[in-house]
Amino acid sequence: MISKLFDNPTFTKFFSLFVAVLIWLFVGAQNPETETVYRGVEIKVVTQNAQAENGVSVVEMSSSTVDVTLKGSKNVLGRITAADIYATIEVDASVAPGYYNFPVQLTLPVDGVTITGKNPAGVDVWLDRTSSVTVPVELSCTSRLDEEIYVVEQPMVSTESIEVYGPASELSNIKLARVDVSITDQNMGEAMLSLPFTLVDENGVAVDSENLETSVRAVTVTPQVFERRILPVTVSFLNRPEGWMSDDFSYTVSPQTLELLVPVRQTTSTTEYEAGVIDLSQHAQSGTVTLPVSTEYLAEGQPDEITVSLNFGQLETTTAELESLGFDNRPSGITVEVLTVMPLTVNLRGTPEAIERYTAENLRGIVDLSGLKSGETAELPVRIITGDSEIGVLGSLRVALRASEAPAEE
């Protein structure tokens, strides 16, 4: 009987329609229409007339994201993420600087869905011209060191100025980049300190730098710290016989001490200041000798020369005849002819007792022939050896010599 019903064309049509409606209702129940909110969709800026001379750009936006509500079938909406939605605002670079509100425009990745909401619908935007300015670097240095021991001078800085980029209206308020430096026991010897800086206005108030960029992120600073050192002044002598006691020869140095400022980065164990060397053979009488102070670390207010007072006391002088010469460092194959008439008169000085007993038997003269060449005539100094620890030399002697090749031996 049922098969006869399907033989009826009218019944077959109605039955097919009924089944289609049931299928449609079933499918619709499995994929209902719904709404979904996509949060945090990034808003991109599309710039028109970007080639405009002296154009503006976006400095700040009231919101950088938008929440989008879409309506559509569950299956379709389930295939969409927030990253698939393209949200933009269109900015004209040729407009005047100021605050504007631009509507958020959406582009969807699929068809068949409807936009039912967007929050916010528009974005407040600050537009300004981008520029740059060069500001000086100013160091604000404080010392936490003992002032009786250390002297702190203005640190050295790696750069004297900084480039700042950003909105023109904000740049006009910036006057300088301030670097705060605190010198302590821990950092006083450092060669480089990397320190941040603060952009400030003419009143010294920090400027909001959120919308600004700079050519450097930090400034390199080198502390200039010096240690005070009070050093005794000493002097050395040439041709001072060992037998001269303090009563026979004495000297005084003025000043007796010098104040030096030595950089703490230089580890030195210097305990005295050596003023120089005095050749006593060049000073026949008591008197003064001045020696220049030659140190780059001399403290301010210190003298630039040292005065040495020489006192030869009861020392006496005499003369002796030097009959012959000895030679050091004679070049091979060279003979030497002395052109100066011998003997030479040598001036001597010593204690009265030493002068009274002195004889010239131990008197020697040595000439250094280093570098002398055959055929060369030269005038060379003579080194005098008295042979007595209480007898010294006065003045200096020189002799003329001629060098020639030694004759070949037969």
VMD Tcl script that draws the C-alpha trace (Angstrom):
set ca {
  {0.00 0.00 0.00}
  {2.93 2.40 0.84}
  {4.53 1.64 -2.49}
  {1.30 2.64 -4.24}
  {1.52 6.04 -2.50}
  {4.96 6.66 -3.99}
  {3.47 5.83 -7.36}
  {1.32 8.93 -6.95}
  {3.31 11.93 -8.34}
  {1.59 14.46 -6.11}
  {2.40 12.51 -2.94}
  {6.00 12.10 -4.04}
  {6.41 15.87 -4.48}
  {4.92 16.67 -1.09}
  {7.00 14.00 0.61}
  {10.24 15.29 -0.96}
  {9.42 18.81 0.17}
  {8.72 17.57 3.68}
  {12.03 15.72 3.85}
  {13.94 18.80 2.54}
  {12.34 20.94 5.25}
  {13.34 18.42 7.89}
  {16.93 18.32 6.58}
  {17.08 22.14 6.52}
  {15.78 22.32 10.08}
  {18.32 19.73 11.18}
  {21.26 21.46 9.50}
  {20.15 24.84 10.86}
  {19.99 23.40 14.34}
  {23.60 22.14 13.96}
  {24.95 25.49 12.57}
  {22.89 28.29 14.09}
  {23.49 31.98 13.42}
  {25.34 33.69 16.28}
  {27.44 36.76 17.28}
  {31.10 36.71 18.30}
  {33.26 39.50 19.74}
  {36.87 39.68 18.51}
  {38.91 41.65 20.98}
  {42.22 43.48 20.51}
  {42.17 43.86 16.74}
  {45.20 46.02 15.91}
  {44.45 49.35 14.23}
  {46.82 50.20 11.40}
  {47.41 53.72 10.12}
  {47.03 54.29 6.38}
  {48.72 57.57 5.41}
  {47.47 59.55 2.46}
  {49.65 62.20 0.79}
  {52.66 60.77 2.62}
  {54.95 62.52 0.13}
  {53.69 65.95 1.22}
  {56.52 68.29 2.18}
  {56.63 69.02 5.91}
  {53.72 66.63 6.41}
  {52.33 65.49 9.72}
  {52.43 62.03 11.23}
  {50.68 60.22 14.05}
  {52.19 61.03 17.42}
  {49.62 59.50 19.72}
  {46.34 57.55 19.44}
  {43.61 57.19 22.04}
  {43.48 53.47 21.26}
  {45.65 51.16 19.22}
  {43.12 48.29 19.10}
  {39.40 47.82 18.49}
  {36.90 45.18 19.64}
  {34.80 43.92 16.68}
  {31.43 42.12 16.92}
  {30.43 39.94 13.95}
  {27.19 38.09 13.25}
  {27.01 34.98 11.11}
  {26.85 31.22 11.12}
  {28.73 29.45 13.86}
  {30.88 27.50 11.43}
  {32.01 30.60 9.54}
  {32.70 32.68 12.61}
  {34.65 29.82 14.11}
  {37.16 30.03 11.26}
  {37.94 33.74 11.94}
  {40.47 35.10 14.45}
  {41.21 38.66 15.50}
  {44.36 38.59 13.36}
  {42.20 37.95 10.25}
  {40.32 41.23 10.63}
  {41.98 44.27 9.06}
  {41.24 47.51 10.97}
  {42.52 50.87 9.69}
  {42.23 54.61 10.05}
  {43.06 56.92 7.15}
  {45.26 59.91 7.96}
  {45.95 62.77 5.56}
  {49.58 63.93 6.02}
  {48.82 67.31 4.42}
  {46.48 68.53 7.20}
  {47.56 70.95 9.91}
  {48.93 69.64 13.20}
  {46.32 69.03 15.88}
  {43.87 66.52 17.35}
  {41.46 64.65 15.05}
  {38.95 61.79 15.29}
  {39.15 59.18 12.55}
  {36.57 56.38 12.11}
  {37.80 52.81 12.31}
  {37.31 50.98 9.02}
  {37.08 47.18 8.88}
  {37.86 44.67 6.16}
  {36.60 41.11 6.80}
  {38.31 37.96 5.54}
  {35.05 36.19 4.46}
  {31.63 36.99 3.08}
  {28.33 36.15 4.72}
  {29.02 37.83 8.05}
  {27.71 41.15 9.31}
  {29.45 43.78 11.45}
  {27.16 44.49 14.35}
  {29.56 46.47 16.56}
  {33.02 48.02 16.94}
  {34.43 49.59 20.08}
  {35.66 52.24 19.69}
  {33.97 53.33 16.51}
  {36.54 56.12 16.05}
  {40.02 56.97 17.39}
  {41.29 60.32 18.67}
  {44.63 61.00 17.01}
  {47.31 63.64 17.68}
  {49.05 64.71 14.48}
  {52.26 66.73 14.49}
  {55.25 67.39 12.27}
  {58.33 65.30 13.06}
  {61.59 67.21 13.47}
  {64.94 67.03 15.26}
  {66.97 69.23 17.56}
  {70.53 69.11 18.93}
  {70.79 69.78 22.67}
  {73.96 70.11 24.78}
  {74.96 67.55 27.42}
  {75.36 68.97 30.91}
  {76.99 67.02 33.75}
  {75.77 67.41 37.30}
  {78.60 65.93 39.39}
  {78.52 65.17 43.10}
  {81.39 63.68 45.08}
  {81.12 61.32 48.04}
  {84.88 61.16 48.57}
  {87.02 62.57 51.39}
  {88.02 66.06 50.20}
  {91.19 65.99 52.30}
  {92.45 63.01 50.32}
  {90.90 63.38 46.87}
  {90.31 66.16 44.37}
  {87.42 65.64 41.95}
  {87.40 67.60 38.71}
  {84.68 67.77 36.06}
  {84.42 64.32 34.44}
  {85.12 63.81 30.76}
  {82.07 63.02 28.60}
  {81.96 61.00 25.38}
  {79.73 63.49 23.55}
  {78.94 67.15 24.03}
  {75.51 67.02 22.37}
  {72.63 64.66 21.61}
  {70.20 64.55 18.68}
  {66.54 64.33 19.70}
  {63.80 63.34 17.23}
  {60.06 63.71 17.68}
  {57.05 66.04 17.46}
  {58.07 69.62 16.72}
  {55.83 71.00 19.46}
  {57.61 68.87 22.09}
  {61.12 69.51 20.82}
  {60.77 73.26 21.34}
  {60.67 72.73 25.13}
  {63.92 70.76 25.37}
  {66.98 72.80 26.37}
  {69.59 70.21 27.38}
  {70.33 66.60 28.34}
  {71.34 66.36 32.00}
  {73.58 63.57 33.28}
  {73.78 63.03 37.03}
  {77.21 61.71 38.10}
  {77.95 60.51 41.64}
  {81.63 59.81 42.32}
  {82.20 57.14 44.98}
  {84.99 54.89 46.22}
  {83.64 52.14 43.97}
  {83.63 54.01 40.65}
  {86.30 56.74 41.03}
  {88.92 54.66 39.21}
  {86.70 53.52 36.33}
  {87.74 54.45 32.80}
  {84.12 54.53 31.60}
  {80.74 54.90 33.27}
  {77.66 54.40 31.07}
  {75.01 56.71 32.51}
  {71.45 57.62 31.45}
  {70.45 61.20 30.74}
  {67.31 63.24 31.33}
  {65.90 65.73 28.83}
  {64.93 68.92 30.68}
  {63.38 72.30 29.86}
  {64.81 75.74 30.61}
  {63.65 75.43 34.24}
  {65.43 72.12 34.74}
  {62.16 70.15 34.79}
  {62.19 66.75 33.10}
  {60.37 66.59 29.76}
  {58.04 63.70 28.91}
  {60.08 61.66 26.42}
  {57.51 58.98 25.57}
  {57.12 60.28 22.01}
  {60.80 61.16 21.56}
  {63.79 59.28 20.22}
  {67.48 60.10 20.76}
  {70.69 59.41 18.86}
  {72.15 57.57 21.88}
  {70.61 55.77 24.84}
  {73.35 56.60 27.35}
  {76.40 58.83 27.79}
  {79.89 57.56 28.58}
  {81.56 59.47 31.41}
  {85.16 59.19 32.68}
  {85.70 60.33 36.28}
  {88.62 62.71 36.88}
  {89.72 61.92 40.44}
  {93.15 62.76 41.85}
  {94.76 61.66 45.10}
  {96.60 64.29 47.14}
  {100.19 63.22 47.88}
  {102.66 65.22 49.95}
  {106.08 63.93 48.87}
  {109.53 64.84 50.23}
  {111.83 66.48 47.68}
  {115.16 64.73 47.08}
  {118.19 65.51 44.92}
  {121.09 63.36 43.65}
  {124.74 64.29 43.08}
  {127.51 63.38 40.66}
  {131.18 63.50 41.66}
  {130.48 63.55 45.38}
  {133.26 61.58 47.13}
  {132.07 59.08 49.69}
  {134.46 60.54 52.33}
  {132.77 63.93 52.45}
  {131.01 64.10 55.79}
  {128.09 66.42 56.51}
  {130.42 68.99 58.06}
  {132.57 69.04 54.93}
  {129.67 69.26 52.47}
  {126.02 69.95 53.18}
  {123.00 71.11 51.24}
  {119.41 72.20 51.81}
  {116.39 71.83 49.54}
  {113.55 74.33 49.32}
  {110.73 73.52 49.42}
  {111.26 70.28 51.28}
  {107.93 68.82 50.13}
  {105.67 69.09 47.09}
  {101.94 68.44 46.84}
  {101.04 66.33 43.82}
  {97.65 65.33 42.46}
  {98.04 61.82 41.05}
  {95.20 60.24 39.02}
  {93.70 57.34 40.99}
  {93.66 55.22 37.83}
  {97.48 55.23 37.84}
  {98.72 52.79 40.43}
  {102.09 54.19 41.48}
  {104.10 53.62 44.65}
  {106.13 56.83 44.38}
  {107.18 57.94 47.87}
  {109.41 60.94 46.99}
  {109.89 63.56 44.31}
  {113.34 63.38 42.66}
  {114.15 66.98 41.70}
  {117.18 66.16 39.57}
  {120.94 65.50 39.51}
  {123.64 68.08 40.33}
  {127.21 67.58 39.11}
  {129.37 68.94 41.98}
  {132.39 69.17 39.71}
  {130.69 72.11 37.97}
  {130.27 74.12 41.21}
  {133.51 75.49 42.62}
  {132.00 77.54 45.43}
  {129.06 77.41 47.79}
  {125.87 78.76 46.22}
  {122.43 77.86 44.97}
  {121.21 75.70 42.10}
  {117.65 75.88 40.75}
  {115.99 72.81 39.24}
  {112.68 73.07 37.34}
  {109.74 71.06 38.66}
  {108.94 68.62 35.88}
  {105.76 66.75 36.73}
  {102.31 66.99 35.18}
  {100.71 66.23 38.53}
  {101.79 69.39 40.38}
  {98.99 70.77 42.54}
  {97.79 74.34 42.14}
  {99.80 76.89 44.16}
  {102.97 74.76 44.27}
  {106.34 76.28 43.15}
  {107.60 75.59 39.64}
  {111.24 75.19 40.68}
  {113.35 73.68 43.45}
  {116.23 75.62 45.04}
  {119.23 73.63 46.30}
  {121.75 75.48 48.49}
  {125.26 73.99 48.32}
  {127.70 74.45 51.20}
  {131.22 73.11 50.71}
  {132.25 74.05 54.26}
  {136.01 73.75 54.94}
  {136.82 71.81 51.77}
  {140.03 72.91 50.06}
  {141.23 72.82 46.46}
  {144.47 71.78 44.81}
  {145.79 70.74 41.40}
  {147.52 67.62 40.08}
  {149.13 66.72 36.78}
  {147.63 63.92 34.70}
  {150.52 62.39 32.77}
  {148.76 59.82 30.60}
  {145.40 58.64 29.40}
  {143.65 55.30 29.27}
  {141.08 54.30 26.67}
  {137.81 52.37 26.86}
  {135.99 50.73 23.94}
  {138.81 51.19 21.42}
  {137.58 50.03 17.97}
  {139.44 47.09 16.50}
  {142.26 48.02 14.09}
  {142.41 51.65 15.24}
  {145.33 53.55 16.72}
  {144.83 56.83 18.57}
  {147.08 59.88 18.62}
  {146.54 62.42 21.41}
  {146.70 65.93 19.91}
  {146.27 67.78 23.21}
  {149.54 68.63 24.94}
  {150.12 66.45 28.00}
  {150.20 66.55 30.98}
  {146.79 67.90 31.86}
  {146.17 70.00 34.93}
  {143.32 68.61 37.04}
  {141.58 70.69 39.69}
  {140.73 68.76 42.82}
  {138.77 69.43 46.00}
  {138.68 67.60 49.32}
  {139.02 67.75 53.08}
  {142.11 69.52 54.40}
  {143.60 66.26 55.61}
  {143.04 64.55 52.25}
  {144.44 67.49 50.29}
  {147.59 67.52 52.44}
  {148.41 63.88 51.90}
  {147.30 63.57 48.27}
  {149.74 62.61 45.54}
  {149.04 62.20 41.85}
  {150.21 58.60 41.69}
  {146.68 57.23 41.63}
  {145.27 59.94 39.32}
  {143.87 58.41 36.14}
  {142.10 59.75 33.07}
  {139.87 57.56 30.88}
  {138.54 58.43 27.40}
  {135.66 56.49 25.83}
  {136.40 55.80 22.15}
  {133.00 54.28 21.27}
  {132.08 55.08 17.67}
  {135.45 56.59 16.73}
  {136.36 55.85 13.10}
  {139.65 55.74 11.21}
  {140.67 59.13 9.86}
  {138.40 60.97 12.29}
  {139.55 63.75 14.60}
  {137.42 64.28 17.69}
  {137.38 66.17 20.97}
  {136.23 63.83 23.76}
  {135.63 64.23 27.52}
  {138.04 62.74 30.05}
  {136.69 60.80 33.02}
  {138.92 61.54 36.02}
  {139.53 58.98 38.76}
  {141.23 60.49 41.80}
  {141.87 57.26 43.63}
  {140.92 58.82 46.98}
  {137.42 58.61 48.46}
  {137.81 62.07 50.02}
  {139.06 63.85 46.88}
  {136.70 65.05 44.17}
  {137.14 66.68 40.76}
  {136.48 70.34 39.94}
  {135.54 71.28 36.40}
  {135.82 69.05 33.34}
  {138.53 68.15 30.82}
  {138.47 67.33 27.12}
  {141.20 66.14 24.78}
  {141.61 66.15 21.02}
  {142.32 62.78 19.38}
  {143.03 61.52 15.86}
  {142.15 57.97 14.86}
  {143.96 56.04 12.15}
  {144.27 52.47 10.97}
  {146.74 50.36 12.85}
  {149.66 49.23 10.65}
  {149.47 45.63 9.46}
  {151.64 43.26 11.44}
  {154.45 41.53 9.50}
}
mol new
graphics top color blue
foreach p $ca { graphics top sphere $p radius 0.5 }
foreach p [lrange $ca 0 end-1] q [lrange $ca 1 end] { graphics top cylinder $p $q radius 0.2 }
display resetview
